[in-house]
Each structure stands twice: as structure tokens, then as C-alpha cells.
Amino acid sequence: MRVQRKRINMKRKKDPVKKYSTVFVDFAAPLLEIATNLDEFRQAVGMAKLVWNVGALDLAGDTPAEVALTRLRGEPGIEEATSVFEMLIDRRLSEFGEYEWVVDEATVRYENDDWIVRVEVKELQA
């Protein structure tokens, strides 16, 4: 898997060697590994982007993850989505908490027998 990234007004605070898209793909790996086609890959990237950003807001002192989980748990028929959200939010907060940026845009395409994920990020403003 090849990844690309583009910076948007970003001051790098941690791990200056690792690309944003590489970090994001590492985070999204549990979803990306089960995607079998472009549509599923895009859905996985979209879900990962949503959870990444909710987690970033949680790390900044808000509590959107708990609010989202409370709402999801009350909805019938989406238990699997709720489980995925819980797994990813735990992963975001415990394994990727040092990254203080949000994913502004995430795109994916298949080219030359390779998935290409590109992310644009923004730093959270205090």
C-alpha cells in the first residue's frame, strides 16, 4: 500500500519522520485490511476519518466520543457499527493520542495495482 500526504498549515509536534497518511493508514488498518473493493476501501477510510477526528476532539478536552457512543448504543440494528466505533475510538485514544491533528480530507484511489490513500490535515486550534 502506498500513501501520499499534503500539509495544510500544520506544525509537526511528534514523530517528524512519519507521514500523516502513514499514521492514518496505520490507525485505519483494521478496517482497510478487510476492504475488498474501492467502495469498501472508501467507506473504511471515511469511518476512520470520522473516528480519528472525534478522538482528536476528545484529546483536546471535549467529549464527543462518549456522546457519540451513547447515541449509537441507543440505536437498534447498528450494533456492529457501534462495536467498530468503540474499537477505533479506543485505538485512537490509546495508540495514536500523541497526534494532535484532524483529518480535513481523506481520499483513496486504486492505481497500478496499489491502493493510494491521501490525507490533508489541520492542527487543532486552542
N, CA, C and O atoms as a GROMACS GRO file, in nm:
protein
  504
    1MET      N    1   0.085  -0.117   0.000
    1MET     CA    2   0.000   0.000   0.000
    1MET      C    3   0.090   0.124   0.000
    1MET      O    4   0.183   0.133   0.080
    2ARG      N    5   0.062   0.215  -0.086
    2ARG     CA    6   0.139   0.337  -0.097
    2ARG      C    7   0.052   0.451  -0.046
    2ARG      O    8  -0.069   0.453  -0.072
    3VAL      N    9   0.111   0.544   0.024
    3VAL     CA   10   0.034   0.656   0.077
    3VAL      C   11   0.100   0.787   0.038
    3VAL      O   12   0.221   0.795   0.022
    4GLN      N   13   0.017   0.889   0.025
    4GLN     CA   14   0.065   1.023  -0.004
    4GLN      C   15   0.004   1.117   0.098
    4GLN      O   16  -0.098   1.085   0.158
    5ARG      N   17   0.064   1.232   0.118
    5ARG     CA   18   0.006   1.329   0.208
    5ARG      C   19   0.036   1.470   0.161
    5ARG      O   20   0.128   1.493   0.083
    6LYS      N   21  -0.043   1.562   0.209
    6LYS     CA   22  -0.024   1.702   0.179
    6LYS      C   23  -0.044   1.780   0.309
    6LYS      O   24  -0.139   1.753   0.383
    7ARG      N   25   0.043   1.872   0.337
    7ARG     CA   26   0.031   1.952   0.459
    7ARG      C   27  -0.057   2.074   0.437
    7ARG      O   28  -0.055   2.136   0.330
    8ILE      N   29  -0.134   2.107   0.539
    8ILE     CA   30  -0.215   2.230   0.537
    8ILE      C   31  -0.190   2.302   0.669
    8ILE      O   32  -0.242   2.260   0.772
    9ASN      N   33  -0.114   2.408   0.667
    9ASN     CA   34  -0.090   2.488   0.786
    9ASN      C   35  -0.064   2.401   0.909
    9ASN      O   36  -0.132   2.416   1.011
   10MET      N   37   0.028   2.314   0.900
   10MET     CA   38   0.049   2.216   1.006
   10MET      C   39   0.186   2.233   1.067
   10MET      O   40   0.286   2.237   0.996
   11LYS      N   41   0.191   2.243   1.199
   11LYS     CA   42   0.316   2.243   1.272
   11LYS      C   43   0.333   2.102   1.328
   11LYS      O   44   0.250   2.056   1.406
   12ARG      N   45   0.437   2.036   1.289
   12ARG     CA   46   0.458   1.898   1.331
   12ARG      C   47   0.509   1.895   1.474
   12ARG      O   48   0.612   1.956   1.505
   13LYS      N   49   0.438   1.826   1.562
   13LYS     CA   50   0.477   1.821   1.702
   13LYS      C   51   0.545   1.690   1.739
   13LYS      O   52   0.638   1.690   1.819
   14LYS      N   53   0.499   1.580   1.682
   14LYS     CA   54   0.552   1.448   1.718
   14LYS      C   55   0.598   1.376   1.592
   14LYS      O   56   0.545   1.399   1.483
   15ASP      N   57   0.695   1.289   1.609
   15ASP     CA   58   0.739   1.199   1.504
   15ASP      C   59   0.755   1.268   1.368
   15ASP      O   60   0.677   1.242   1.276
   16PRO      N   61   0.855   1.356   1.354
   16PRO     CA   62   0.869   1.434   1.232
   16PRO      C   63   0.901   1.351   1.108
   16PRO      O   64   0.895   1.402   0.996
   17VAL      N   65   0.933   1.224   1.125
   17VAL     CA   66   0.970   1.141   1.012
   17VAL      C   67   0.847   1.075   0.948
   17VAL      O   68   0.843   1.057   0.826
   18LYS      N   69   0.750   1.039   1.027
   18LYS     CA   70   0.634   0.964   0.977
   18LYS      C   71   0.537   1.057   0.907
   18LYS      O   72   0.501   1.162   0.960
   19LYS      N   73   0.494   1.018   0.788
   19LYS     CA   74   0.397   1.097   0.712
   19LYS      C   75   0.260   1.087   0.776
   19LYS      O   76   0.226   0.987   0.838
   20TYR      N   77   0.180   1.193   0.759
   20TYR     CA   78   0.044   1.193   0.813
   20TYR      C   79  -0.037   1.077   0.757
   20TYR      O   80  -0.107   1.008   0.831
   21SER      N   81  -0.027   1.055   0.629
   21SER     CA   82  -0.106   0.947   0.569
   21SER      C   83  -0.061   0.810   0.619
   21SER      O   84  -0.143   0.719   0.632
   22THR      N   85   0.066   0.795   0.648
   22THR     CA   86   0.116   0.669   0.703
   22THR      C   87   0.057   0.644   0.842
   22THR      O   88   0.013   0.534   0.873
   23VAL      N   89   0.056   0.747   0.924
   23VAL     CA   90  -0.004   0.737   1.058
   23VAL      C   91  -0.152   0.702   1.045
   23VAL      O   92  -0.202   0.612   1.114
   24PHE      N   93  -0.221   0.772   0.956
   24PHE     CA   94  -0.365   0.749   0.937
   24PHE      C   95  -0.392   0.607   0.886
   24PHE      O   96  -0.484   0.541   0.934
   25VAL      N   97  -0.314   0.560   0.791
   25VAL     CA   98  -0.333   0.424   0.739
   25VAL      C   99  -0.303   0.321   0.849
   25VAL      O  100  -0.374   0.220   0.859
   26ASP      N  101  -0.202   0.344   0.930
   26ASP     CA  102  -0.174   0.255   1.043
   26ASP      C  103  -0.296   0.249   1.136
   26ASP      O  104  -0.335   0.141   1.181
   27PHE      N  105  -0.353   0.364   1.165
   27PHE     CA  106  -0.472   0.371   1.251
   27PHE      C  107  -0.590   0.296   1.189
   27PHE      O  108  -0.659   0.220   1.257
   28ALA      N  109  -0.612   0.316   1.061
   28ALA     CA  110  -0.727   0.259   0.990
   28ALA      C  111  -0.707   0.113   0.950
   28ALA      O  112  -0.800   0.052   0.897
   29ALA      N  113  -0.591   0.058   0.973
   29ALA     CA  114  -0.557  -0.076   0.925
   29ALA      C  115  -0.662  -0.184   0.955
   29ALA      O  116  -0.690  -0.265   0.867
   30PRO      N  117  -0.722  -0.188   1.075
   30PRO     CA  118  -0.822  -0.293   1.099
   30PRO      C  119  -0.938  -0.289   1.001
   30PRO      O  120  -0.995  -0.394   0.968
   31LEU      N  121  -0.974  -0.173   0.953
   31LEU     CA  122  -1.082  -0.161   0.855
   31LEU      C  123  -1.031  -0.183   0.713
   31LEU      O  124  -1.097  -0.249   0.632
   32LEU      N  125  -0.916  -0.128   0.683
   32LEU     CA  126  -0.861  -0.137   0.548
   32LEU      C  127  -0.826  -0.281   0.510
   32LEU      O  128  -0.836  -0.319   0.394
   33GLU      N  129  -0.785  -0.360   0.608
   33GLU     CA  130  -0.744  -0.497   0.581
   33GLU      C  131  -0.860  -0.585   0.535
   33GLU      O  132  -0.837  -0.688   0.470
   34ILE      N  133  -0.983  -0.548   0.567
   34ILE     CA  134  -1.096  -0.630   0.527
   34ILE      C  135  -1.171  -0.575   0.405
   34ILE      O  136  -1.265  -0.637   0.355
   35ALA      N  137  -1.128  -0.458   0.357
   35ALA     CA  138  -1.191  -0.400   0.238
   35ALA      C  139  -1.150  -0.481   0.116
   35ALA      O  140  -1.033  -0.518   0.100
   36THR      N  141  -1.249  -0.510   0.029
   36THR     CA  142  -1.220  -0.594  -0.087
   36THR      C  143  -1.232  -0.520  -0.220
   36THR      O  144  -1.192  -0.573  -0.324
   37ASN      N  145  -1.288  -0.400  -0.217
   37ASN     CA  146  -1.302  -0.323  -0.342
   37ASN      C  147  -1.293  -0.175  -0.310
   37ASN      O  148  -1.286  -0.135  -0.194
   38LEU      N  149  -1.292  -0.094  -0.413
   38LEU     CA  150  -1.274   0.050  -0.396
   38LEU      C  151  -1.383   0.112  -0.308
   38LEU      O  152  -1.354   0.196  -0.223
   39ASP      N  153  -1.507   0.072  -0.328
   39ASP     CA  154  -1.616   0.126  -0.249
   39ASP      C  155  -1.598   0.095  -0.100
   39ASP      O  156  -1.614   0.183  -0.016
   40GLU      N  157  -1.566  -0.030  -0.068
   40GLU     CA  158  -1.543  -0.067   0.072
   40GLU      C  159  -1.421   0.005   0.129
   40GLU      O  160  -1.421   0.046   0.245
   41PHE      N  161  -1.318   0.021   0.047
   41PHE     CA  162  -1.198   0.092   0.092
   41PHE      C  163  -1.232   0.237   0.124
   41PHE      O  164  -1.186   0.290   0.225
   42ARG      N  165  -1.312   0.300   0.039
   42ARG     CA  166  -1.352   0.439   0.065
   42ARG      C  167  -1.439   0.449   0.190
   42ARG      O  168  -1.424   0.544   0.268
   43GLN      N  169  -1.527   0.354   0.210
   43GLN     CA  170  -1.610   0.354   0.331
   43GLN      C  171  -1.524   0.337   0.456
   43GLN      O  172  -1.547   0.403   0.557
   44ALA      N  173  -1.426   0.250   0.448
   44ALA     CA  174  -1.335   0.229   0.561
   44ALA      C  175  -1.257   0.356   0.592
   44ALA      O  176  -1.241   0.392   0.709
   45VAL      N  177  -1.208   0.423   0.490
   45VAL     CA  178  -1.134   0.548   0.509
   45VAL      C  179  -1.226   0.655   0.569
   45VAL      O  180  -1.185   0.731   0.656
   46GLY      N  181  -1.351   0.661   0.522
   46GLY     CA  182  -1.447   0.758   0.576
   46GLY      C  183  -1.477   0.734   0.723
   46GLY      O  184  -1.482   0.829   0.801
   47MET      N  185  -1.497   0.607   0.761
   47MET     CA  186  -1.523   0.574   0.901
   47MET      C  187  -1.401   0.607   0.986
   47MET      O  188  -1.414   0.662   1.095
   48ALA      N  189  -1.282   0.573   0.936
   48ALA     CA  190  -1.159   0.602   1.010
   48ALA      C  191  -1.140   0.752   1.028
   48ALA      O  192  -1.097   0.797   1.134
   49LYS      N  193  -1.171   0.829   0.926
   49LYS     CA  194  -1.161   0.976   0.934
   49LYS      C  195  -1.255   1.030   1.042
   49LYS      O  196  -1.215   1.112   1.124
   50LEU      N  197  -1.378   0.984   1.042
   50LEU     CA  198  -1.475   1.027   1.142
   50LEU      C  199  -1.425   0.997   1.283
   50LEU      O  200  -1.426   1.085   1.370
   51VAL      N  201  -1.382   0.875   1.305
   51VAL     CA  202  -1.338   0.836   1.439
   51VAL      C  203  -1.209   0.909   1.477
   51VAL      O  204  -1.192   0.950   1.592
   52TRP      N  205  -1.118   0.924   1.382
   52TRP     CA  206  -0.993   0.997   1.411
   52TRP      C  207  -1.025   1.137   1.463
   52TRP      O  208  -0.969   1.180   1.564
   53ASN      N  209  -1.114   1.206   1.395
   53ASN     CA  210  -1.146   1.344   1.432
   53ASN      C  211  -1.224   1.352   1.563
   53ASN      O  212  -1.202   1.444   1.642
   54VAL      N  213  -1.314   1.259   1.587
   54VAL     CA  214  -1.385   1.255   1.715
   54VAL      C  215  -1.283   1.234   1.827
   54VAL      O  216  -1.290   1.298   1.931
   55GLY      N  217  -1.190   1.144   1.804
   55GLY     CA  218  -1.084   1.119   1.903
   55GLY      C  219  -0.997   1.241   1.925
   55GLY      O  220  -0.956   1.268   2.038
   56ALA      N  221  -0.967   1.314   1.820
   56ALA     CA  222  -0.886   1.436   1.834
   56ALA      C  223  -0.957   1.538   1.921
   56ALA      O  224  -0.894   1.605   2.003
   57LEU      N  225  -1.086   1.551   1.904
   57LEU     CA  226  -1.163   1.645   1.986
   57LEU      C  227  -1.166   1.598   2.131
   57LEU      O  228  -1.160   1.679   2.223
   58ASP      N  229  -1.177   1.468   2.152
   58ASP     CA  230  -1.172   1.413   2.288
   58ASP      C  231  -1.038   1.447   2.353
   58ASP      O  232  -1.034   1.488   2.469
   59LEU      N  233  -0.931   1.430   2.280
   59LEU     CA  234  -0.798   1.459   2.333
   59LEU      C  235  -0.780   1.606   2.364
   59LEU      O  236  -0.700   1.644   2.449
   60ALA      N  237  -0.856   1.691   2.295
   60ALA     CA  238  -0.848   1.835   2.316
   60ALA      C  239  -0.933   1.880   2.436
   60ALA      O  240  -0.935   1.998   2.471
   61GLY      N  241  -1.005   1.786   2.498
   61GLY     CA  242  -1.080   1.819   2.618
   61GLY      C  243  -1.231   1.816   2.602
   61GLY      O  244  -1.304   1.830   2.700
   62ASP      N  245  -1.279   1.799   2.481
   62ASP     CA  246  -1.423   1.783   2.461
   62ASP      C  247  -1.458   1.636   2.487
   62ASP      O  248  -1.370   1.555   2.516
   63THR      N  249  -1.585   1.601   2.476
   63THR     CA  250  -1.624   1.462   2.498
   63THR      C  251  -1.716   1.408   2.388
   63THR      O  252  -1.815   1.342   2.419
   64PRO      N  253  -1.687   1.434   2.261
   64PRO     CA  254  -1.776   1.386   2.156
   64PRO      C  255  -1.780   1.234   2.143
   64PRO      O  256  -1.881   1.179   2.098
   65ALA      N  257  -1.672   1.165   2.180
   65ALA     CA  258  -1.672   1.019   2.168
   65ALA      C  259  -1.777   0.958   2.258
   65ALA      O  260  -1.853   0.870   2.215
   66GLU      N  261  -1.784   1.003   2.381
   66GLU     CA  262  -1.884   0.948   2.473
   66GLU      C  263  -2.025   0.984   2.429
   66GLU      O  264  -2.116   0.902   2.439
   67VAL      N  265  -2.043   1.106   2.380
   67VAL     CA  266  -2.175   1.146   2.330
   67VAL      C  267  -2.214   1.058   2.211
   67VAL      O  268  -2.327   1.010   2.204
   68ALA      N  269  -2.122   1.037   2.119
   68ALA     CA  270  -2.150   0.955   2.001
   68ALA      C  271  -2.180   0.811   2.042
   68ALA      O  272  -2.274   0.750   1.991
   69LEU      N  273  -2.102   0.757   2.133
   69LEU     CA  274  -2.125   0.619   2.176
   69LEU      C  275  -2.259   0.604   2.247
   69LEU      O  276  -2.329   0.505   2.228
   70THR      N  277  -2.295   0.702   2.328
   70THR     CA  278  -2.425   0.697   2.396
   70THR      C  279  -2.538   0.694   2.294
   70THR      O  280  -2.634   0.618   2.309
   71ARG      N  281  -2.528   0.777   2.192
   71ARG     CA  282  -2.631   0.780   2.087
   71ARG      C  283  -2.633   0.651   2.006
   71ARG      O  284  -2.739   0.597   1.977
   72LEU      N  285  -2.513   0.601   1.970
   72LEU     CA  286  -2.506   0.478   1.892
   72LEU      C  287  -2.564   0.359   1.969
   72LEU      O  288  -2.635   0.276   1.912
   73ARG      N  289  -2.532   0.350   2.097
   73ARG     CA  290  -2.580   0.238   2.178
   73ARG      C  291  -2.732   0.235   2.187
   73ARG      O  292  -2.791   0.129   2.209
   74GLY      N  293  -2.796   0.348   2.170
   74GLY     CA  294  -2.941   0.355   2.179
   74GLY      C  295  -3.012   0.324   2.049
   74GLY      O  296  -3.135   0.315   2.046
   75GLU      N  297  -2.938   0.306   1.941
   75GLU     CA  298  -2.997   0.281   1.810
   75GLU      C  299  -3.007   0.132   1.781
   75GLU      O  300  -2.906   0.061   1.786
   76PRO      N  301  -3.126   0.083   1.752
   76PRO     CA  302  -3.139  -0.060   1.720
   76PRO      C  303  -3.083  -0.093   1.581
   76PRO      O  304  -3.091  -0.012   1.489
   77GLY      N  305  -3.026  -0.211   1.569
   77GLY     CA  306  -2.982  -0.260   1.439
   77GLY      C  307  -2.844  -0.215   1.394
   77GLY      O  308  -2.802  -0.249   1.284
   78ILE      N  309  -2.772  -0.140   1.476
   78ILE     CA  310  -2.638  -0.095   1.435
   78ILE      C  311  -2.531  -0.138   1.536
   78ILE      O  312  -2.432  -0.068   1.556
   79GLU      N  313  -2.553  -0.251   1.596
   79GLU     CA  314  -2.458  -0.300   1.697
   79GLU      C  315  -2.318  -0.318   1.641
   79GLU      O  316  -2.219  -0.287   1.708
   80GLU      N  317  -2.309  -0.368   1.516
   80GLU     CA  318  -2.178  -0.389   1.457
   80GLU      C  319  -2.105  -0.257   1.435
   80GLU      O  320  -1.985  -0.246   1.463
   81ALA      N  321  -2.176  -0.156   1.386
   81ALA     CA  322  -2.115  -0.024   1.366
   81ALA      C  323  -2.070   0.035   1.499
   81ALA      O  324  -1.965   0.097   1.508
   82THR      N  325  -2.151   0.014   1.603
   82THR     CA  326  -2.116   0.064   1.736
   82THR      C  327  -1.989  -0.004   1.786
   82THR      O  328  -1.903   0.061   1.845
   83SER      N  329  -1.977  -0.134   1.764
   83SER     CA  330  -1.857  -0.209   1.806
   83SER      C  331  -1.733  -0.158   1.733
   83SER      O  332  -1.627  -0.141   1.793
   84VAL      N  333  -1.747  -0.135   1.604
   84VAL     CA  334  -1.634  -0.083   1.525
   84VAL      C  335  -1.594   0.055   1.575
   84VAL      O  336  -1.476   0.084   1.590
   85PHE      N  337  -1.693   0.141   1.601
   85PHE     CA  338  -1.665   0.274   1.652
   85PHE      C  339  -1.592   0.266   1.786
   85PHE      O  340  -1.493   0.336   1.807
   86GLU      N  341  -1.640   0.181   1.875
   86GLU     CA  342  -1.576   0.166   2.007
   86GLU      C  343  -1.432   0.118   1.993
   86GLU      O  344  -1.342   0.170   2.059
   87MET      N  345  -1.410   0.018   1.907
   87MET     CA  346  -1.276  -0.035   1.887
   87MET      C  347  -1.183   0.074   1.833
   87MET      O  348  -1.070   0.089   1.881
   88LEU      N  349  -1.230   0.149   1.734
   88LEU     CA  350  -1.146   0.252   1.674
   88LEU      C  351  -1.122   0.369   1.768
   88LEU      O  352  -1.011   0.423   1.772
   89ILE      N  353  -1.223   0.410   1.844
   89ILE     CA  354  -1.202   0.523   1.935
   89ILE      C  355  -1.104   0.484   2.045
   89ILE      O  356  -1.020   0.565   2.085
   90ASP      N  357  -1.112   0.361   2.095
   90ASP     CA  358  -1.014   0.314   2.193
   90ASP      C  359  -0.874   0.313   2.133
   90ASP      O  360  -0.777   0.354   2.197
   91ARG      N  361  -0.864   0.268   2.009
   91ARG     CA  362  -0.735   0.265   1.938
   91ARG      C  363  -0.680   0.406   1.920
   91ARG      O  364  -0.562   0.431   1.942
   92ARG      N  365  -0.767   0.499   1.880
   92ARG     CA  366  -0.726   0.638   1.858
   92ARG      C  367  -0.671   0.700   1.986
   92ARG      O  368  -0.565   0.763   1.985
   93LEU      N  369  -0.743   0.682   2.096
   93LEU     CA  370  -0.704   0.746   2.221
   93LEU      C  371  -0.582   0.680   2.285
   93LEU      O  372  -0.500   0.748   2.345
   94SER      N  373  -0.570   0.548   2.274
   94SER     CA  374  -0.461   0.479   2.342
   94SER      C  375  -0.333   0.468   2.259
   94SER      O  376  -0.223   0.477   2.314
   95GLU      N  377  -0.346   0.448   2.128
   95GLU     CA  378  -0.227   0.424   2.047
   95GLU      C  379  -0.185   0.542   1.960
   95GLU      O  380  -0.071   0.548   1.914
   96PHE      N  381  -0.276   0.635   1.936
   96PHE     CA  382  -0.247   0.746   1.846
   96PHE      C  383  -0.275   0.882   1.911
   96PHE      O  384  -0.294   0.982   1.841
   97GLY      N  385  -0.278   0.885   2.042
   97GLY     CA  386  -0.312   1.006   2.115
   97GLY      C  387  -0.213   1.120   2.102
   97GLY      O  388  -0.247   1.236   2.127
   98GLU      N  389  -0.090   1.088   2.065
   98GLU     CA  390   0.010   1.195   2.054
   98GLU      C  391  -0.006   1.281   1.930
   98GLU      O  392   0.058   1.386   1.919
   99TYR      N  393  -0.090   1.238   1.837
   99TYR     CA  394  -0.108   1.313   1.712
   99TYR      C  395  -0.223   1.411   1.728
   99TYR      O  396  -0.340   1.372   1.733
  100GLU      N  397  -0.188   1.538   1.735
  100GLU     CA  398  -0.284   1.644   1.764
  100GLU      C  399  -0.328   1.716   1.638
  100GLU      O  400  -0.313   1.838   1.627
  101TRP      N  401  -0.380   1.642   1.544
  101TRP     CA  402  -0.430   1.700   1.420
  101TRP      C  403  -0.556   1.626   1.380
  101TRP      O  404  -0.582   1.513   1.421
  102VAL      N  405  -0.633   1.694   1.297
  102VAL     CA  406  -0.755   1.633   1.243
  102VAL      C  407  -0.737   1.610   1.094
  102VAL      O  408  -0.660   1.679   1.028
  103VAL      N  409  -0.808   1.512   1.044
  103VAL     CA  410  -0.805   1.482   0.901
  103VAL      C  411  -0.909   1.571   0.835
  103VAL      O  412  -1.029   1.555   0.858
  104ASP      N  413  -0.863   1.663   0.753
  104ASP     CA  414  -0.953   1.754   0.682
  104ASP      C  415  -1.014   1.684   0.561
  104ASP      O  416  -1.133   1.699   0.533
  105GLU      N  417  -0.932   1.608   0.492
  105GLU     CA  418  -0.980   1.536   0.374
  105GLU      C  419  -0.900   1.407   0.361
  105GLU      O  420  -0.779   1.404   0.383
  106ALA      N  421  -0.970   1.301   0.325
  106ALA     CA  422  -0.904   1.173   0.300
  106ALA      C  423  -0.961   1.115   0.172
  106ALA      O  424  -1.082   1.100   0.158
  107THR      N  425  -0.873   1.084   0.079
  107THR     CA  426  -0.918   1.028  -0.048
  107THR      C  427  -0.843   0.898  -0.074
  107THR      O  428  -0.733   0.876  -0.022
  108VAL      N  429  -0.904   0.814  -0.153
  108VAL     CA  430  -0.842   0.686  -0.185
  108VAL      C  431  -0.869   0.656  -0.332
  108VAL      O  432  -0.975   0.686  -0.386
  109ARG      N  433  -0.768   0.595  -0.393
  109ARG     CA  434  -0.785   0.550  -0.531
  109ARG      C  435  -0.699   0.426  -0.551
  109ARG      O  436  -0.606   0.399  -0.475
  110TYR      N  437  -0.732   0.352  -0.654
  110TYR     CA  438  -0.658   0.231  -0.689
  110TYR      C  439  -0.585   0.258  -0.819
  110TYR      O  440  -0.646   0.292  -0.921
  111GLU      N  441  -0.455   0.243  -0.815
  111GLU     CA  442  -0.374   0.277  -0.932
  111GLU      C  443  -0.254   0.184  -0.939
  111GLU      O  444  -0.182   0.166  -0.840
  112ASN      N  445  -0.231   0.126  -1.055
  112ASN     CA  446  -0.116   0.038  -1.076
  112ASN      C  447  -0.108  -0.073  -0.971
  112ASN      O  448  -0.003  -0.098  -0.912
  113ASP      N  449  -0.221  -0.139  -0.949
  113ASP     CA  450  -0.229  -0.249  -0.852
  113ASP      C  451  -0.194  -0.207  -0.709
  113ASP      O  452  -0.140  -0.287  -0.633
  114ASP      N  453  -0.225  -0.084  -0.674
  114ASP     CA  454  -0.192  -0.034  -0.541
  114ASP      C  455  -0.300   0.061  -0.493
  114ASP      O  456  -0.353   0.142  -0.570
  115TRP      N  457  -0.334   0.053  -0.364
  115TRP     CA  458  -0.425   0.149  -0.303
  115TRP      C  459  -0.344   0.273  -0.265
  115TRP      O  460  -0.236   0.261  -0.207
  116ILE      N  461  -0.395   0.388  -0.296
  116ILE     CA  462  -0.328   0.513  -0.261
  116ILE      C  463  -0.423   0.593  -0.172
  116ILE      O  464  -0.533   0.629  -0.213
  117VAL      N  465  -0.379   0.620  -0.050
  117VAL     CA  466  -0.456   0.700   0.044
  117VAL      C  467  -0.385   0.832   0.060
  117VAL      O  468  -0.264   0.837   0.085
  118ARG      N  469  -0.459   0.939   0.045
  118ARG     CA  470  -0.403   1.073   0.059
  118ARG      C  471  -0.483   1.146   0.166
  118ARG      O  472  -0.606   1.147   0.161
  119VAL      N  473  -0.415   1.206   0.261
  119VAL     CA  474  -0.484   1.282   0.364
  119VAL      C  475  -0.432   1.424   0.369
  119VAL      O  476  -0.313   1.450   0.350
  120GLU      N  477  -0.524   1.515   0.396
  120GLU     CA  478  -0.489   1.653   0.427
  120GLU      C  479  -0.528   1.675   0.572
  120GLU      O  480  -0.636   1.634   0.615
  121VAL      N  481  -0.441   1.738   0.646
  121VAL     CA  482  -0.464   1.753   0.790
  121VAL      C  483  -0.458   1.900   0.832
  121VAL      O  484  -0.402   1.985   0.764
  122LYS      N  485  -0.519   1.924   0.947
  122LYS     CA  486  -0.512   2.056   1.009
  122LYS      C  487  -0.485   2.037   1.158
  122LYS      O  488  -0.533   1.942   1.220
  123GLU      N  489  -0.409   2.128   1.213
  123GLU     CA  490  -0.381   2.124   1.355
  123GLU      C  491  -0.503   2.177   1.430
  123GLU      O  492  -0.568   2.272   1.387
  124LEU      N  493  -0.531   2.114   1.542
  124LEU     CA  494  -0.639   2.164   1.627
  124LEU      C  495  -0.600   2.300   1.683
  124LEU      O  496  -0.487   2.318   1.729
  125GLN      N  497  -0.692   2.393   1.679
  125GLN     CA  498  -0.666   2.525   1.732
  125GLN      C  499  -0.709   2.534   1.877
  125GLN      O  500  -0.816   2.484   1.913
  126ALA      N  501  -0.628   2.594   1.960
  126ALA     CA  502  -0.661   2.608   2.102
  126ALA      C  503  -0.767   2.712   2.127
  126ALA      O  504  -0.806   2.735   2.241
   0.00000   0.00000   0.00000
